[in-house]
Amino acid sequence: MNCATPFDIGVLTDYWSAALMPSEEEKVEEHLLSCDFCGDRLREVIALAEAVRSLAREGSLLMVVSDAFVKRLAQEGLHVREYAPPRGGSIACTVTAEDDFLIGRLAADLSGAKRVDLSLCNAVGAEQMRLADIPFRAGAGSVAFQQSITYAKAAPSETLVARLLTIDDAGGERLLGAYTFQHTRTLPGPGAR
């Protein structure tokens, strides 16, 4: 089963999330009514979106989150552990078996920033992961990120340095702030020291 004019996965994703203009949405719907190939691809997009949504609801993703998201978790009765180290400072942190979500709050002056990256580094400052072009509000004064609670519960005692960087049009980086999380493992099991 093939399609002579298959829709790009991005278009199908935008269709599923209602991000298309009405005229584009109508074009996709008409095509889907007669194309099993693209219908199957749309079902794959839906399944992937549901899997990601499920992981997010479990607290298992590392991602930038909104204040509204954190507030909704608390309203739903979930236990949210939140840490906010001072810019340039350090904070001792841990998680317990009862924690559902782990949030790091990074205070920074985001005014004037066009693009912000979140760089996660080890204790000696070597970058381990980067979330590029994260969502942020210039007037918010902070960025909140969710660390995977699954990871945090199994992680050994370790240091994580989170760095917020603004990226200019030429690709140059400027440090907005560095924040050190000194994680102490408190749960028994593999990885405990």
Protein Blocks (a to p, Z undefined) as FASTA:
>chain_A
ZZfbbcdfklmmmmmnopacfklmmmmmmmmmmmmklmmmmmmmmmmmmmmmmmmmnopa
ccdddfklmmmmmmnopacddddddehiacdddddfklmbdcddddddfehiabdcdddd
dfkopafbdcehiacdfklopacddddfklmmmpccdddddddddddfkopacdfbdcdd
ddddfbgcehiZZ
